[in-house]
Amino acid sequence: MLKEHHKWFEHSIPLIASENIPSPAVREAIISDFGNRYAEGWPGERVYAGCVYIDKVEVECMSLAKKLFKAEFADVRPISGVVANLVIYSAFSNPGDVMLASSIPAGGHISHGKKEHSGTAGLVHGLEIEFYPFDAEQMTIDVDKTKKKVEELKAANKLPKIAMFGGSLFLFPHPVKELSDFLKSYNIHINYDAAHVAGLIAGNQFQDPLREGADTLTMSTHKTLFGPQGGLVLGFEKHGDVIKKATFPGLTSSHHIHHMAAKAITFAESLEFGKDYAKQVIKNAKALAEALSDFGFKVLGEKRGFTESHQIALNVLDYSDGGKVEGDLEKANIIVNRQLIPGDIKAGRNYFHPGGIRLGVSEITRLGMKESEMKEIASFIKNVIIDKKNPKRLVSNVKSFRRNYQKVQYCFDKKLGAYEYVKLR
Ligand SMILES: *Cc1c(COP(=O)(O)O)cnc(C)c1O
């Protein structure tokens, strides 16, 4: 089944916005013996022996992370984006405190969510969540209404402890600069969750949260940042100790050393190739959005040119719903995800049958695709959704379209095929 999966992806158009394809060097680090070791604690202060080389790699990993994101402090141990967020909740708030975050139809992630939705912040750390007012036309947080809401919360004795920016449906930068002085005047800790846009920030093509007033930056290392699955926390030296303790012993025992090594390689790749990559990602996203809009699709964020990130969101209610469209496209080897969009919850739609789909161009860009390929992809999507062609009939066209894009670009070594199955026995 593993081999079948590799073959399928070799022949597919992978458009899941939270995914990417790592380089051969990253894949090699993942299968190294580091994956079988423990290195609890901080380099030089480990709980066990056997960490001579692990410590050297981790020191290098932290130094590369700091250089890439121009940060004073880096903790490379959180094993995922969710764990990185939990580090922030644990370090800077107590159960019962209030956090300001985006709702899911407004782009928020379930790790910022309420207890009643089994969201991590509420369920695991006992935070009360208050949603940012959202401007659906501009597809971002409403600055003036947010200020008003914070003042109302203060009057009700519910002043937030943390303001969480960033999200999962994330087309345009969030107003960190516009809100940071205001939030700081109330002593609110500002965290920016860059899980989706970390690679664009690293490549200097999105916003720069640590310069705009964010205190800390959390992320996954495998979305637009093209590394192994993992997490990362960045910030300022003054918060270093409290973050270190929250990560270990608070939220990790083993911190998945093989992924740590692979993160170091990813940071080096991003320092070298990240800018060119991020530029092409954004060009591709705009090209795909424009081509889809030209075919008559309702692309969100039209007023602002559809997108400034790696993502595109479509409202597909003219044809069916996000769930049906996701399934039909999958039959044509086009892999996307259904997406709750603004207005869905009010209209009674749910996560299984939402109004939208989300497309991401991170992985196809890493495979070397450019603007002209985006037009072809838009046309495949039109064939399935608007023309209602039998998706199975399209598979052979998708396969031949994919044939020329089988190597990972924007990395040091391109010997191994992107989806080549590695056999060790
Ligand atoms: C994907 C995502 C996460 C979760 O990251 P994992 O690495 O899968 O744990 C956290 N926050 C946001 C905004 C995300 O989109």
The ligand as a MOL file (V3000), in Angstrom:
LIG
                    3D

  0  0  0     0  0            999 V3000
M  V30 BEGIN CTAB
M  V30 COUNTS 15 15 0 0 0
M  V30 BEGIN ATOM
M  V30 1 C -1.6370 23.0570 10.0880 0
M  V30 2 C -1.7890 24.0680 11.1460 0
M  V30 3 C -1.3900 23.7980 12.4440 0
M  V30 4 C -1.0600 22.4110 12.8960 0
M  V30 5 O 0.1450 21.9860 12.5400 0
M  V30 6 P 0.6140 20.4620 12.7470 0
M  V30 7 O 2.0470 20.6170 12.4070 0
M  V30 8 O -0.1850 19.6500 11.8310 0
M  V30 9 O 0.3870 20.1220 14.1760 0
M  V30 10 C -1.4080 24.8240 13.3690 0
M  V30 11 N -1.8360 26.0440 13.0260 0
M  V30 12 C -2.2650 26.3340 11.8030 0
M  V30 13 C -2.7190 27.7160 11.4780 0
M  V30 14 C -2.2770 25.3460 10.8160 0
M  V30 15 O -2.7500 25.6120 9.6050 0
M  V30 END ATOM
M  V30 BEGIN BOND
M  V30 1 1 1 2
M  V30 2 1 2 3
M  V30 3 2 2 14
M  V30 4 1 3 4
M  V30 5 2 3 10
M  V30 6 1 4 5
M  V30 7 1 5 6
M  V30 8 2 6 7
M  V30 9 1 6 8
M  V30 10 1 6 9
M  V30 11 1 10 11
M  V30 12 2 11 12
M  V30 13 1 12 13
M  V30 14 1 12 14
M  V30 15 1 14 15
M  V30 END BOND
M  V30 END CTAB
M  END
